[in-house]
């Protein structure tokens, strides 16, 4: 047994050595390192200081996309492309050329692994970025002379070199199977003649990232993203437009739903649209308790928490610490004392689900870190990239970039937890108790929200017997940062994962949230009109 274990260790060591050798032969990485070394040695304009920092980032994207509507394909595409971003900074860490739009060049790069072609693109982009940086530094120094900066903050944070060369990522799907599945899903529109749109789509991508800089950082890693979505819309008799959808987002192809599951969820979307169309309107005015299911609370957290915890450098000369609603709330209470928030991009899975917000090294070349943001309701931290702000001189591994863009502080995997979690049935009982205290006949339960925080599925929960009644057309009058701090009275133990396939992919893990008092008013649908004549027949042979 010992001999077998020893052989296994030797074999694994040999594999690692072979992998390292293969990495050294990666033509993209070789081109970047060779040209970085040459630029560092030769890049210098007359009467302009040499760059103190140069960075190359290439994103290699293999993407498969298909869209179907009413049972037929609208789009099918498989594409492979590369985006190159070159950053050159002139000056020093305390004060450099960065001034908003004065940092870096982005170009489409060749997809063939030709060393000469890649190096030529890197060379020309570096030259342009350097000239642009030198002009930006002059403009910035002139602007600073007109400003009175009370508390100087460095322009760029130093960071330790990181070396991490990981295996390349590839798509793991059979495209035609998904075309067939999505066509079958969108063909279910025939169940309801009053549907005005019914679509099913998939967007699968494998992105391999290369990052090198003059500090010695060398990173190659990859991430896959699998996004399946079904959506539809209809109109009620009074003209109100109604939307429903279902989506599944994962970092692992093995987690993708089977064909039967996609068809099942598509049928549920159609049934939900019919139920909404027949539901009564919300009352004109309501002020009282509202319970948000995890799927709805996730949108609240994304809009009112995620956007306010990023430590973004304010406008040049501005006295504020950062931007956003919580810019002046450092060390102040922003949530109830039973809620805490942390962001942990090192977390790769939760409850058996892969997390698309996970990463090992951020887009600034800094190792990912778990950061406690809100502790017992108090804001104690901001997510930081390499652009320092007052009281936060260093990165905490949260510099994240959309394709071809500059990194900015952003969440990876945001987790909201309660120190006093309640099961869903207890939250419903508490909702009813609060409604009684407000002398109301019902409280509201929000099952899902739109991106603008308008309810998509809203139910009355009647205090007399607890039965639920679907309504439509409700809007929140007051749902803001003050509501988060003052009106949340309980949270659930029903933590749920939401993977958000946005320009910067992220994940949110959160429970149900119960608000003691929110305003719900009726939407104005009077301007909406139904089509002037009926839809065409569902049978192709009908006139």
ROMARPA-754905 format. One record per residue (C-alpha): z negated, y negated, x negated; residue in three letters. Coordinates in steps of 0.2 Angstrom, whole numbers, padded with zeros to 4 digits, always signed. Layout:
N
ZYXAla ...
end
This chain:
543
+0000+0000+0000Unk -0005-0012-0014Unk +0012-0008-0023Unk +0022-0012-0006Unk +0012-0028-0004Unk +0016-0033-0022Unk +0034-0029-0020Unk +0035-0039-0004Unk +0027-0054-0012Unk +0039-0053-0027Unk +0054-0051-0014Unk +0048-0067-0004Unk +0046-0077-0020Unk +0064-0072-0025Unk +0070-0077-0008Unk +0062-0094-0010Unk +0070-0096-0027Unk +0087-0092-0019Unk +0084-0104-0005Unk +0080-0118-0017Unk +0095-0114-0027Unk +0106-0115-0011Unk +0098-0131-0007Unk +0103-0139-0023Unk +0121-0134-0020Unk +0121-0143-0003Unk +0136-0155-0005Unk +0129-0168+0006Unk +0112-0168-0003Unk +0121-0168-0020Unk +0132-0183-0015Unk +0118-0193-0009Unk +0107-0190-0024Unk +0121-0193-0037Unk +0126-0209-0029Unk +0108-0215-0027Unk +0105-0212-0045Unk +0121-0222-0049Unk +0117-0236-0038Unk +0099-0238-0045Unk +0106-0239-0062Unk +0121-0250-0059Unk +0119-0261-0044Unk +0116-0279-0049Unk +0124-0295-0044Unk +0125-0310-0056Unk +0110-0322-0052Unk +0103-0310-0039Unk +0089-0298-0043Unk +0092-0279-0042Unk +0086-0269-0027Unk +0069-0263-0028Unk +0072-0250-0014Unk +0087-0240-0009Unk +0088-0227+0005Unk +0102-0215+0012Unk +0100-0206+0028Unk +0114-0195+0035Unk +0113-0187+0052Unk +0124-0172+0055Unk +0126-0169+0074Unk +0134-0154+0082Unk +0134-0157+0101Unk +0140-0147+0116Unk +0141-0156+0132Unk +0147-0151+0150Unk +0146-0160+0166Unk +0150-0152+0183Unk +0151-0160+0200Unk +0154-0152+0217Unk +0157-0135+0209Unk +0170-0141+0196Unk +0170-0148+0178Unk +0170-0166+0175Unk +0168-0166+0157Unk +0167-0152+0143Unk +0166-0157+0125Unk +0161-0150+0108Unk +0160-0162+0094Unk +0154-0163+0076Unk +0150-0180+0068Unk +0140-0188+0054Unk +0131-0205+0054Unk +0127-0213+0038Unk +0114-0227+0036Unk +0111-0236+0020Unk +0096-0247+0017Unk +0095-0259+0002Unk +0079-0270+0000Unk +0079-0285-0012Unk +0063-0293-0017Unk +0047-0283-0018Unk +0035-0274-0006Unk +0025-0290-0002Unk +0041-0300+0003Unk +0058-0294+0004Unk +0075-0296+0012Unk +0071-0288+0029Unk +0073-0301+0043Unk +0077-0292+0059Unk +0096-0289+0057Unk +0097-0290+0038Unk +0093-0272+0033Unk +0106-0259+0031Unk +0123-0253+0035Unk +0128-0239+0048Unk +0145-0231+0047Unk +0153-0215+0053Unk +0154-0203+0038Unk +0166-0189+0035Unk +0162-0172+0041Unk +0170-0162+0027Unk +0159-0158+0013Unk +0170-0167+0000Unk +0159-0174-0014Unk +0171-0188-0018Unk +0174-0194+0000Unk +0155-0194+0003Unk +0151-0203-0013Unk +0164-0216-0009Unk +0157-0220+0008Unk +0140-0221+0001Unk +0146-0233-0013Unk +0155-0245-0002Unk +0140-0245+0011Unk +0128-0248-0003Unk +0138-0263-0010Unk +0139-0271+0007Unk +0121-0268+0011Unk +0115-0275-0005Unk +0126-0291-0003Unk +0119-0293+0015Unk +0101-0290+0009Unk +0103-0304-0004Unk +0109-0316+0009Unk +0095-0311+0021Unk +0082-0314+0007Unk +0088-0332+0004Unk +0088-0336+0023Unk +0071-0328+0025Unk +0063-0338+0010Unk +0070-0354+0018Unk +0063-0350+0035Unk +0046-0346+0028Unk +0045-0363+0020Unk +0045-0371+0037Unk +0031-0360+0044Unk +0013-0359+0041Unk +0008-0341+0039Unk -0011-0340+0041Unk -0013-0321+0037Unk +0001-0315+0025Unk +0006-0297+0028Unk +0017-0286+0017Unk +0035-0283+0022Unk +0035-0265+0017Unk +0022-0252+0014Unk +0022-0241-0001Unk +0023-0222+0002Unk +0021-0206-0008Unk +0037-0197-0012Unk +0040-0182-0001Unk +0051-0167-0005Unk +0055-0155+0009Unk +0071-0146+0010Unk +0072-0135+0025Unk +0085-0123+0032Unk +0099-0130+0042Unk +0099-0129+0061Unk +0113-0122+0072Unk +0116-0122+0091Unk +0112-0105+0098Unk +0121-0105+0115Unk +0137-0097+0123Unk +0146-0112+0130Unk +0156-0103+0143Unk +0141-0095+0151Unk +0134-0112+0153Unk +0150-0119+0160Unk +0150-0105+0173Unk +0131-0107+0177Unk +0133-0126+0180Unk +0149-0125+0190Unk +0140-0112+0202Unk +0125-0124+0203Unk +0134-0139+0208Unk +0145-0129+0220Unk +0129-0127+0230Unk +0132-0144+0238Unk +0141-0135+0252Unk +0124-0131+0259Unk +0122-0149+0265Unk +0137-0159+0271Unk +0127-0175+0270Unk +0125-0175+0251Unk +0135-0189+0243Unk +0133-0183+0225Unk +0128-0166+0217Unk +0129-0163+0198Unk +0124-0151+0185Unk +0125-0154+0167Unk +0120-0148+0150Unk +0118-0157+0133Unk +0115-0146+0118Unk +0114-0153+0101Unk +0109-0148+0083Unk +0105-0162+0072Unk +0102-0160+0053Unk +0095-0175+0044Unk +0096-0179+0026Unk +0085-0193+0019Unk +0083-0198+0000Unk +0077-0214-0007Unk +0073-0222-0024Unk +0054-0218-0022Unk +0059-0200-0025Unk +0059-0194-0007Unk +0071-0179-0003Unk +0071-0173+0014Unk +0083-0161+0023Unk +0078-0154+0040Unk +0085-0150+0057Unk +0081-0150+0075Unk +0089-0143+0090Unk +0088-0150+0108Unk +0093-0141+0124Unk +0094-0152+0140Unk +0099-0145+0157Unk +0099-0156+0172Unk +0103-0155+0191Unk +0103-0171+0202Unk +0109-0176+0218Unk +0109-0191+0231Unk +0110-0194+0249Unk +0107-0207+0262Unk +0095-0207+0277Unk +0101-0213+0294Unk +0095-0231+0291Unk +0105-0231+0274Unk +0091-0229+0262Unk +0098-0220+0246Unk +0088-0205+0241Unk +0088-0196+0224Unk +0081-0180+0218Unk +0083-0170+0202Unk +0077-0156+0191Unk +0078-0155+0172Unk +0073-0143+0158Unk +0072-0149+0140Unk +0067-0138+0125Unk +0069-0137+0106Unk +0072-0118+0108Unk +0087-0110+0115Unk +0076-0095+0120Unk +0066-0105+0132Unk +0081-0110+0142Unk +0081-0105+0160Unk +0092-0090+0166Unk +0106-0093+0178Unk +0096-0087+0193Unk +0082-0100+0189Unk +0095-0114+0187Unk +0103-0109+0204Unk +0085-0108+0212Unk +0080-0125+0206Unk +0097-0132+0212Unk +0093-0125+0229Unk +0076-0134+0229Unk +0084-0151+0225Unk +0096-0149+0240Unk +0081-0144+0251Unk +0071-0159+0244Unk +0085-0171+0248Unk +0087-0165+0266Unk +0068-0166+0268Unk +0068-0184+0261Unk +0082-0189+0273Unk +0072-0183+0288Unk +0055-0190+0282Unk +0048-0206+0290Unk +0046-0222+0281Unk +0031-0227+0272Unk +0020-0240+0281Unk +0023-0258+0278Unk +0006-0261+0269Unk -0006-0249+0261Unk -0020-0252+0249Unk -0031-0238+0244Unk -0033-0222+0233Unk -0017-0214+0225Unk -0017-0197+0217Unk -0003-0194+0204Unk +0003-0176+0200Unk +0005-0173+0181Unk +0024-0175+0183Unk +0022-0193+0191Unk +0007-0198+0179Unk +0019-0194+0164Unk +0030-0209+0169Unk +0015-0220+0171Unk +0009-0215+0154Unk +0027-0217+0146Unk +0029-0235+0154Unk +0012-0242+0152Unk +0004-0233+0137Unk +0019-0227+0125Unk +0027-0244+0125Unk +0010-0253+0120Unk +0003-0242+0106Unk +0017-0245+0093Unk +0012-0257+0079Unk +0028-0267+0078Unk +0029-0282+0067Unk +0030-0298+0077Unk +0043-0312+0075Unk +0043-0321+0058Unk +0028-0333+0057Unk +0021-0327+0074Unk +0001-0326+0074Unk +0000-0310+0085Unk -0005-0294+0077Unk +0010-0284+0086Unk +0020-0285+0101Unk +0017-0277+0119Unk +0004-0279+0132Unk -0010-0272+0121Unk -0006-0283+0106Unk -0023-0292+0108Unk -0033-0277+0114Unk -0037-0269+0097Unk -0055-0262+0098Unk -0055-0267+0117Unk -0056-0255+0132Unk -0039-0251+0139Unk -0043-0235+0149Unk -0058-0228+0157Unk -0071-0221+0145Unk -0068-0203+0150Unk -0049-0204+0144Unk -0043-0202+0126Unk -0026-0203+0119Unk -0019-0196+0103Unk -0002-0193+0096Unk +0001-0177+0085Unk +0019-0174+0080Unk +0013-0159+0069Unk +0010-0150+0086Unk +0026-0139+0088Unk +0021-0130+0104Unk +0009-0131+0119Unk +0006-0118+0132Unk +0020-0108+0126Unk +0033-0123+0127Unk +0041-0130+0112Unk +0039-0149+0109Unk +0054-0159+0105Unk +0043-0173+0099Unk +0037-0163+0084Unk +0042-0167+0066Unk +0036-0164+0049Unk +0042-0180+0040Unk +0046-0196+0049Unk +0062-0206+0047Unk +0054-0218+0034Unk +0051-0202+0023Unk +0032-0202+0027Unk +0023-0185+0032Unk +0019-0184+0050Unk +0001-0187+0055Unk -0010-0184+0070Unk -0017-0201+0075Unk -0031-0205+0087Unk -0026-0220+0097Unk -0038-0222+0112Unk -0055-0215+0110Unk -0066-0215+0125Unk -0056-0229+0133Unk -0055-0240+0118Unk -0040-0244+0108Unk -0043-0240+0090Unk -0026-0238+0082Unk -0008-0241+0083Unk +0007-0230+0078Unk +0014-0236+0062Unk +0030-0235+0052Unk +0032-0244+0035Unk +0032-0261+0042Unk +0014-0267+0040Unk +0005-0278+0053Unk -0012-0286+0052Unk -0026-0274+0050Unk -0013-0260+0047Unk -0006-0260+0030Unk +0001-0242+0029Unk +0011-0230+0038Unk +0003-0216+0048Unk +0019-0206+0049Unk +0027-0213+0065Unk +0043-0222+0059Unk +0056-0215+0070Unk +0074-0219+0072Unk +0088-0217+0085Unk +0104-0210+0077Unk +0111-0223+0065Unk +0097-0236+0068Unk +0082-0242+0058Unk +0065-0233+0061Unk +0053-0241+0072Unk +0035-0235+0077Unk +0036-0223+0091Unk +0027-0208+0098Unk +0030-0190+0094Unk +0019-0180+0105Unk +0007-0190+0115Unk -0008-0181+0123Unk -0019-0189+0136Unk -0036-0179+0139Unk -0051-0182+0150Unk -0069-0178+0145Unk -0073-0175+0163Unk -0058-0165+0169Unk -0057-0159+0187Unk -0047-0145+0195Unk -0032-0151+0207Unk -0042-0146+0223Unk -0057-0156+0218Unk -0045-0171+0215Unk -0038-0169+0232Unk -0055-0169+0240Unk -0060-0184+0230Unk -0044-0193+0236Unk -0049-0189+0254Unk -0067-0195+0251Unk -0060-0212+0244Unk -0048-0214+0258Unk -0063-0212+0270Unk -0073-0225+0261Unk -0059-0237+0263Unk -0058-0233+0282Unk -0041-0226+0280Unk -0032-0212+0290Unk -0024-0205+0274Unk -0022-0207+0255Unk -0006-0205+0245Unk -0001-0191+0234Unk +0013-0195+0222Unk +0023-0179+0216Unk +0036-0187+0206Unk +0041-0205+0200Unk +0057-0213+0195Unk +0059-0222+0178Unk +0056-0238+0187Unk +0039-0231+0193Unk +0045-0230+0211Unk +0040-0215+0220Unk +0053-0201+0223Unk +0042-0189+0232Unk +0027-0197+0241Unk +0015-0189+0253Unk +0002-0194+0265Unk -0014-0184+0263Unk -0023-0185+0280Unk -0042-0186+0280Unk -0045-0177+0296Unk -0038-0160+0290Unk -0030-0163+0273Unk -0013-0159+0278Unk +0002-0168+0269Unk +0016-0177+0276Unk +0032-0182+0266Unk +0037-0200+0268Unk +0050-0211+0259Unk +0053-0229+0254Unk +0036-0232+0246Unk +0035-0245+0232Unk +0020-0249+0221Unk +0015-0268+0221Unk +0002-0267+0207Unk +0004-0254+0194Unk +0001-0261+0177Unk -0010-0261+0162Unk -0025-0269+0172Unk -0023-0254+0184Unk -0025-0242+0170Unk -0041-0250+0164Unk -0049-0253+0180Unk -0043-0242+0194Unk -0042-0224+0187Unk -0057-0215+0193Unk -0053-0196+0188Unk -0041-0185+0179Unk -0037-0167+0181Unk -0038-0152+0170Unk -0020-0148+0174Unk -0012-0153+0157Unk +0007-0152+0158Unk +0021-0154+0145Unk +0035-0166+0148Unk +0049-0166+0135Unk +0059-0182+0136Unk +0077-0182+0129Unk +0079-0200+0125Unk +0087-0209+0110Unk +0071-0205+0101Unk +0065-0188+0108Unk +0047-0187+0112Unk +0034-0176+0122Unk +0020-0181+0133Unk +0005-0169+0138Unk -0005-0176+0152Unk -0015-0172+0167Unk -0016-0178+0185Unk -0023-0196+0187Unk -0032-0203+0202Unk -0032-0221+0206Unk -0046-0229+0217Unk -0035-0243+0223Unk -0017-0247+0222Unk -0005-0256+0233Unk +0009-0247+0241Unk +0022-0256+0251Unk +0038-0252+0260Unk +0055-0254+0252Unk +0068-0265+0260Unk +0083-0254+0264Unk +0091-0266+0276Unk +0105-0270+0264Unk +0111-0252+0262Unk +0125-0246+0272Unk +0131-0228+0277Unk +0150-0223+0273Unk +0162-0230+0286Unk +0168-0213+0290Unk +0163-0195+0288Unk +0164-0184+0272Unk +0179-0173+0270Unk +0178-0155+0276Unk +0169-0143+0265Unk +0183-0130+0267Unk +0198-0133+0256Unk +0209-0126+0270Unk +0202-0138+0283Unk +0213-0154+0288Unk 
end
